[in-house]
């Protein structure tokens, strides 16, 4: 197959037209497509070869129907092939895929994006340069938790089939691994780490499990009924501190002028209220992510002081006292 170095907008539109005709079940042949698009048959042959070998389109020829068809009936080329600007956006989005390293999502997603944006890459190779966005639009790396891809695949498979899974789990405060039977609802991503949101039969309650603390996972033959209100984002709250599920509480925190801008620039919770008082910036909101909020407050050091709830104030003071003891040593 002749490798195309770039695909102009007109070629992208023609390939999308061919995809539409084949997907419609018309069994178009090369002569029909060439006549309708007013190009030579050799051009259509090259387009189909490009779709098959570069874009992984499952195209076959039916001798009975004398035309082309998709062996996978639901297959369609991504809509991005209709516009070069959309492909450019996908090229920029490739940097985001790095967030999913160490999971089975990474290689297939990167391979798919590379196949879609291949014309852009090839065009830049001709010019002896990389695409401008590859070094100018960047997602800085974050510390990532190692994920066993086998465990990931088992959990993803169980989620797809609504099947119970068993595994051995060691929580952050556990001394040893314990066997769990759970109904897997969702996989959650938070700051480089992956978690399983599931119903635990041992606890008769919803729990969040870190994938790095799971071993010996296996899918059972038992199905479970997925409840209507299973979504983590919908069933917890409208605050944005990370993956944690607990009792919803009201928070009130004061920030000094040096850290105030960091607070005022972002939406931390949908019901947040931010105002100034006595040379301080005060934020009030509700959240069920207690541990995350505590870590957030501590991250500002002397720039933040919790005012509510009392438990948060007490734990914040305990942390400061412990730090003082360490300093004294």
Phi, psi and omega in degrees: 000137177286125181277127178276134182278334177200157178240104177296166182305321181297322179291320178301317179297321181293318178297321178294325177296315178298317178302316181296318181293319180291315182296334180285355179077024182277350185050054181291144174256173185299320182294319179297314182295318181296320181293316183291326182263358177059051174225173179283158180295329179298324178296316180295319177301316179295321179299315182293321177297319179297316179298320184286312189266333181260330183250004176058033177284129182280067184267132174225160179258132178260113179294326181296315183265355177056047179190176183272151177209163175266127177291337173254107189300329183274358185291137170215145173293145178303147182299341181300340181287350179278346183215131181295326180297325178293322177294323178298319178297319178296324177298318178295326183289345181301331180296333180289336182296335179301338179294340186253021175298156181069017171227159178296351178290329194296301185299312179298320181294317180294320179297318180295314180296322179295322180292322180290320184264012181306318179303323179293317180295317181294323179296320179289326178298322178300325182272359179071032181214163176268161179299142185301326186284343184295333178247357183248342175239105192229141170256106182302143181292148176240160177296123185249140176277138179291133179240127174289115184296332177294317178294318177304312182296320179297314181295315180298319178296320179293322178297317181299320185264359185054051179247146177291150175232155174241149175197166174262135187225138176237108180288176184296332181250007180278149177273336182209172180284144177230145181284135179233146171240120186227160172256104185286125181260307185210153168262131183243143179244130181213109172052051176088000181234152181246144183225153175253125176262116190207163173268126181262121179292326180294326182261350184052042183199166176286137178223159175245125183246133175283129182295334180288346181255012181255139173217162178054047179281145179208143176275134177270177177268001182269131174269158173233157179270120180287119181292158181296321181258073182254347189287126180302312184295324183279327187270349179264265180203186182251044172244161194229062182251354179127187185277111175191136181237125179203200180279136180289133181224163177264132181242148176216121187225138179254138179236143177280175187295337181285334181252355185302319182298324178297330181277316185288341184279350188232160173261109182268333177202150184295331182260018184294147174233126181238129181208165180259144179200124178052049179064019177240155171256123183254135174238134176236139180194169173247149181197151174256009184257059189305306183300323179293320179294319178301313178298322179297314179297315181297330182295341180270358179058230182285357182279353182226145177220119179287141180246338184196142002280174183298323180299319179295318179298315182295316181292324177298317178295319179299319179295319179295318179298318178297318178296321178297320178297318179296318180297323180293338180279000000 
